[in-house]
Amino acid sequence: MKTKAIRHQLVLCVCFFIVTLTVCSANSSFAQTITKSFPDKVASRFSDYEIIGKNDLGIVVHYFGNNESELVTYDDKLRIANRRDLPFKGKAATLESFILLQNKILVFYTTNGENYQYFKLKILDEKLTIPNETILLDSIPQMSIGKGKAFYVKTSPDKSKILTFSMLKTKASYFVRFTILSDSIRILNRNLFSAPDLNNASLKSIKINNQGNVIAIIGNDNNDGDYNYDRYTTLTFNRSTNTIGENVLQNPDYVFKNLITEVSTQRDVAYIAAAYKNSKNKSDIGLFYQIIDFRTNTVLLSTKMPFSDEILQKSQTNEFKTWQDKASLVKPKRIIPRSDGGFLLITEGEYKFTKAERMATNNFGYYNAVPYTPSVRYIDQNHYYDIGVFSINTDGTLDWQTNMPKSQVSENDDGYYSSFAFFEANNVLKFLYNEDFYSNGNFVEYNVNPNGLTKRQSMMNSEKQNLVMVPLKAKQLDGHSIIIPSEQKRSIQFVLFQY
C-alpha cells in the first residue's frame, strides 16, 4: 500500500512549473485539457491545506499549521501569483473562515479577552495586503462557550449575503444565534433560533439563500447506533417579514441519519434529505425528503422513498446477506435543485469498520517456556461504493434513477483517497474518482445528463503520471474548471481539469 499522504506536513517550494498532461475529447462532456503543477516537497510548518476557490486574485489556497498560516494565489497555469503569511499565530488569534469576493478576501478570526471571545474581520485586497483596520463583528462571554469554538460563517450561493452564527445550550433549550450581513459587511438582521434540548440537541445543518432567508435543522440524538436521530426540528427565518417558523419531524417508529440540506437559487424554498429506517420493520428503509417554503414556512413536500430489492439490484457493490444491509450503507451526499422545483439527490454507499488481526510473536527463550504469544493488530477498513442519482419530482415521485458502480477499499487512511469529486455545468453532472490507485491508477469520470443517462470514461492513468489524487479536497472553480490536489511521498501537486 502506498504511504499515507501529507496531511500533517505541507509546504510550497518557491516556484511551480506547469506540465500539460493531455488533451481529451473535444466533446464538452469530458475534460478538454488537464494541467498539473510540478510536485513540491513539503516541510513541517504546515500541517494541512484547503483550496478556497477562485476570484480576480487567482486560485486561492490556504496552508496552515499549529502556529503558521499562509495564503497563496495561483494563475490559470497554476504558477504562483502571490503569497502572504497571515498574522494569526499562536493563542492570540484563531482563523475561522475565508470568503472570496470578486477582488478581495474576507478573513474571519477570533481573539480571546479576559471575559469575552471576539469575532473579527480583516479585508485583504488584490495584493493580499494585511490592513491595520479590524472590523469587530460580535462577541460572546467565555463562560457561555468554555474552550470551544464560538463563531461560524456561511454564505448564500451568490455570496451577496453572509451568515455568521453561534450555538448555545442551556439545561432546557438549544439556541442558534445568527447575524445576516451584506457583502459590504452591513448588518441586515439579527435573530435567534431555539429548540428544546430534549436529548442532546445539536445543529445538523444551516443555510442562507440569496434573499437572506435562513433554514436550520436541529437534531436530537437518541444515542442508539448508526441511525442516531429520532427527532428533527426545522427552523426558518423570513427576512421580509422578520418571522421565524418551526416544524418538528418526529415519529416513534422512525430514526434518521446523514441529514443534508440545500437552498434554491431560483425559488424561496429549501430542500432536506436524510436516510431513514423503521425501527419496527426492517424492510421499511430508504430516503426521506422535504421541500419547505421560506416565505410561509409551509412544508410543500414531506415523503419517503423506501428502498427495495429491485431498486438496489441496480447497485453492483459487493454482495451482502440481505438487501436491507446494503440499503443501510446508502448515504445522501448532495442535493441539486431542478429548474422546475424538483431536485436531484446524490447518494454514495459507504461504511467503515475496525477488524482485529491476530499475529503470532515468537518469545521463546531460556526463561520463557511459552514459544508463542499472540498479539493483536487493529486495521481500519474504509469502503466506498456506488454513486446513485435520484431525480425527484415536485410531488415527491421518482422521475428517474441511475447508478454508477464503483468499489473503493482502503486501510488505515480514513478513506482519504476515496469517494468522488463533484462537478456541475451545462446540465451535466460529473463525478471524478480513483478507481483503484493501489493497483491500476485509473482516474475515472462519470457523466450524467438531464435524462439520467450515464457515460463513463477513463481520464488518465494517475500512476503513470506519478499522481495520487485526493477527490475529497477538490474544488469546482467555475462553470468549466475543477482543481484536484495530488499527494504522495511528502509532496503536493494541483491538477486542473478544464472543460
N, C-alpha and C positions, 0 to 999 in steps of 0.2 A: 504494500500500500504506500502511496506517496505521502510524504511528510505533511502534516497539518500546516496550513498556510500561515501567513504572517500577521495573524490577528493581534498579536501582542507586541510587534516591533516593526514599525513602518517609518520610512523617511524617504525623502526625494533626493536624488542627485541634482547637480547644478543644472543639467540640461537634458533635454529629450531629443531624440531624432525619430523620424517617422518612417515606417515601412508600410507600404501598401501591400496588403496580402493578396487580394484577388478582386476581380470584377465579376459579380454574379450575373444572373439572368437580368435582362433589361425589363422584364415583367415587373411591374410595381409591387407584385405580391411578395417578392423576395429582395433581399438586400442588393443594391446596385454596387456599392463599394464597402469594403471592410478595411479599416485603417487601424494600425496598432502603434503604440509608442514603444520606445526602446525600454527594455527591463531595467529597473533601478534597484540597486542594492539597498538594504534597509539598515537602520541603526536603532538604538534603544530609546531615543527620546520621544518617539511617537508609538502609541500602543494600538491605535485604530484610526479609521478614516471614514468619511461619509461624502458621497457625491451629492452636493446641494442642488445643483441644477445649472441652468444657463440663462444669462441675460446679456446686456450690451457689453459687460465686462469680459465675457467669455464663459467657459465651462468652469464652475466654481467647485473646488474640493476643500474640505476641512480635514486637516490632520491634527490629532490630539493625543496627549498622554496625561500622566498624573499632574505634571506641572508645566506642560508645554502645549501650545496651541498655535496653529498656523493656517492661514487661508492662502490657497494657490489658485490662480486663474490660468486657463489654457485657451489657446485659439482653436479654430476649427481643424487644424492639423495636429492638435494635441501638443503644441510647443508651449512652454511656459511663457505667459504674457506678463504675470506679476505675482508677487508673493509677499506676505506680510505676517510677521509674528504678532499675535494678539496679546494684549497686556492683561489677560485674565489668568493669573497664575496663583498657585498655592491655595490657601484658605481664604484669601481676601475677596475673591470673586469667583463665581461659578457660571460658565456659559450654559445657557438653556436652549437657545434656538436661533436659527437664521431664517430670514425671509428675503428672497431675491425679488426686487422690483426692477423696473426697466433699466435704470442706470445707477442703482445703488444697492447696498446690502444693509438690511436691518439686523443688528446684533443684539439679542436679548440676553440679559445676565442678571444674577442676583448677588447681593452683598449682605453680610450679616452685621447688624449693630448689636448693642448690648441687650436690647429687648425686642428688636424687630428684625425681620428679614425684608430687604428692599428689592423691588423688581425694577430694573433699569433698562435703558436702551441707548445704544450709540448707532449713528448712521454713517456708514462708510461710503465714500464717493467712488467714482470710476477709477481712481488711483489707489484704492484701498487705504486712503488716509484715515488714521485714527483721530477723531476730533477730540478736543478738550471738553466740548459740551456733552453733558449727560442728561437724558430725559428720565425723570422719576415717574414711573407708571403706577406703582402700587406698593403697599407694604402690608405685612401681616405679623401679629405678635408671635414671637418664638414659642411661647407656651402653647399656641394653637397647633403647631406643626412638629414640635420636638426637633429631631435631627433630620427629618425627612425633607423631600423636595416639595416646594410650595406652589410654584407657578409653572403653567404650561401654555403653549401657544399653538393655534391652528389658524389657517386662512381659508377664505372662500375659494372656490375653483378659479375665479378670475383675479384673485388677490386684491380685490377692491375693499374687502372687509377683513379685519384681523380680530381674532377671538383670543383673549387671554383669560385663564380660569384657574381656580384653586379648589381643592377638595377639603372639606372639614367634616369632622364627625363628632357627635355628642352621644350621650347614652341613649337618647331617644330618636335621633334623626341623623340623616346623612345629607350634606349640603354641597352644592357646586356653585361657587360664587364666580360670576363672569363679567367681563367688560368687553364691549364691542368698539373697535377703533376703525377709523377710515385709514386708507393707505397713506394719508398725510399726517397720521397719528393724532387725529382729532377724536375725542371721546364722543361716541354716538349714543351708547346706552350702558347702563349698569343694572344688573339684576341678580336674582338668586333662585336656583332650583333647590327643592328639598324633597326628601322622601323618607319614610320611616325606616329606621335601621332594624328590620325585623330579624335578620340573621346575617350579620357580617356583610353589609351592603358595600358595593364598590362601583365606580364608574366604568362601564364597559365600552362606551363609545360616545363621542360628542362631535358634532359637525356644524358648520355655518355655511349658509348658501350665499349666492351673490347679492341677494336682497338684505342680508344681515339677519335672517331668521335662524334660530338655533334649535337643534334637537340633541337631547342627551338621553342615554339609556343607562339606568342604574339597575344592577342585578343583585339578588340576594343569594348568597352561597348556602347550599344545603349540606356541604361537607360530605357528599355521598358519591364518590367515584368520579368518573370522567364527565358524565352529564351533571355538572355541579351547580346548575342554577334552576330553581323551581319557580322563580318569580322575577319578572322584569317590569320596571316602571319606566314608561316613556314620557319625557317632559319636552314640551315645545315652547319656544318663545317667539311671538309675532311682534316684530319691530313697529309695524304701522299702528297697531292697537295697544302696544306695550302690555300684552296679556300673556299669561302662562297657562298652557293646557296640560292635562295629565291623563294618561291611560295606563292601566295595570293589566299585564298579561299573567294570568295565574290559573292553573288547572291542577287539582290534586293528583291527577293521573299522569301529568306530563312534566318532563325535565328537559333542559336545554343546554347547549354548549356552542362555542365558536360563533358568537353573535357578531355580525358586521353591519355597517350602515353606509348609505351614500345619499347625496342630495342631487336633485336635478338642476341642470343649468338652464332649462327651458321652462320649468314649471315650479310652483311653490310647493313641491312635495318632497318627502324623504322616503327612502326605501330601507327596510330592515330584513335581515335574513339570519337564520340560525339553524343548526342541526337539532333535532328533537327525537325523543323516544317516549313511548308509553310504558310506564313502569309496571303496568299490569298486563300488557300484551306485547310480547317480544317481536311480533310481526308488524306492529304499528311503529315504524321507524322511518325517518326521512328528513325532509327540509320544511321549515316553516318560514313564511314571509309575510310582510305587511307593507302597505303604502299609506302614508299619513300626510294629510293636507296641513301645511303650516298655518294658513290663514284662519282656518276654523277649528283646528285640532281634530278634524274628522278622520276616522280610520276608514279610508277608501277601500282597503282590501286587507283581509286577515284570513289566511288559509294555510293549509299544509299540503305538501305533496308526498304522500307515502311512497317509499321505495317498494320494489317487488323483485322477485327473482328475474322477471322478464326485463325490467329496467337495468338491473345490474349485470345481466348476461352480456350487455354491450361493453362492460369493463373486462379487460383482458389481463388484469393483475393476477398475482399468484392465487392459487386455489385456497379457499377457506372451508371450514367444516360446514358452515351454513351461509346463506346469503345475508342473513342478519349480521353476522360477524363482519362481512365485507361492508355492509351499509354503515356500520358504526365508525368506519375509518374515513368516510367522506366528509370533508370539512369545507364550508363556504370560505372562499378566499377573496372574492371581489364582486361588486355589483356594478353593472354598466347600464345606465338608464337608456331606454329606447326613445326615439323621437315621438312615438305615438302614446307614450305614457307607460308602456310596459317596461320590462328590464331583462337583462341577461345576468344570470347568476353563474359565476365561475367557481368550480369546486376542484379539490385535489384529494386523492387518497393519501393518508399519512398516519403512521404510528411509530412509536419508539418504545424500546424495552431494553432492560438490562439482563444479560444472561451470565451465569456463573460457570466458569470452566475450571475443572479440577486439573491440577498438574502434579505430577509425581516428582518429589525432590529427594535426591539421594543424600541422606545424612549419616550413612553407615560409617562407623568408626570403632576404635578400640573401646571407647567408653559409651558407645551407643549401640544397643543390641537391636534397635528397630531400623531396618535398612531403608525404608521409605516413609516420608511424612507428607501427606497430601497438603497442597496449598491451593488457594483459590484465586483465580484472576477474573475480574469483572469486566465485561465487554458491553458497551452501549451500542446497540444497533439502531440505525435510522433507516426507515423505509418510506419512500415517496412513490406513490403510484399514479394512476391515470389522471389526466386533466379532463374535467367534464364541463360542458357549457349547456345550460338550460335556458331557453328563451321563453319568458313568461308573459302572457297577455295581460291587459289591464284588468280582466275579470278573474285572473288567477289560474287560468287554464294553461296547459303546456302547449306552446306553439311548435317547438321542435327541440330535440336533444341531440347532442353529438358527444362522442367520446374520443379522446386522443391517448392511445396506450403509451405508457412508459413505466419503467421499473428501475428505481434508483436505490441502491442499498450501500450503506457505508457504516463504518465502525469508528467510534470514539472521535467523531468530528462534529457532533451536533447537527449533522446534515448540512454542513456549511456550503458544500458544492452542489447540493441537490435542489429540488423544486425547480422553479422556472422564472424567467424574466418576462414581463408582460409589456406589450406594445400595442397601441390602438391608433389607427389612422385610416381615413378614407373608407370607413365602414368595414374595415378588415381588422380582425384580432390576430395578433401574432404571439406565439409562445416559444421562447428560446430556452434550451436546456442542454445539460450534459447528458448524453445518452449513457455513457459508461466511461468516465475518464480514467478509471483504473485499468482498462484494457485497450479499447479501440480508439478512444479520444474523439469520438464522433460528436460534434456540436450540431444540434438539430433545431429546425424551425417548423412549427405547425402553423398553418394559416386557416382561419375560419371566416367564411364570407357571410353576408346577411341572411342567407338561406340555410346556414348550418352545414354547408359543405366544407370538408377539410382537405388540406393538401399538406403533405409532409416533404421536407427537403433537407438534405444534409448541407449545412452552411460551410463547414470546414472541418479539417482534422486538427483539433487543437493540440494533440500530442505531437504531430509533425511540426506544428508552429511553435512548439515549446510553450504552450499556454495551459493554464488550469483555470477555467472560467468560474466566476462566482456570481451566478444569476441573481441571487437574493439581494445583492448590493447594486444591481443595475439601476439606471435612471433614464427614463424617457425624457429627452431634452426638448423636443418639439414634435411637430406632426410628421417629421421624416427622419428622425435620428434617435438612436438609443446608445448609451455608453455602458459597457460592462467591464468591470475590473478582472484581471487575472492575477493570481497569487501563487507563487511556489518558490521554494528554495530561497527564502528570505528576500524576495524581490517582488515588485509590483509593476504591472502594465495596465494601460487602459486600451480597450478595443472599441472603436466607434463604428457602428453599423448605420449606414445611410441608405434610405430607400428612395 
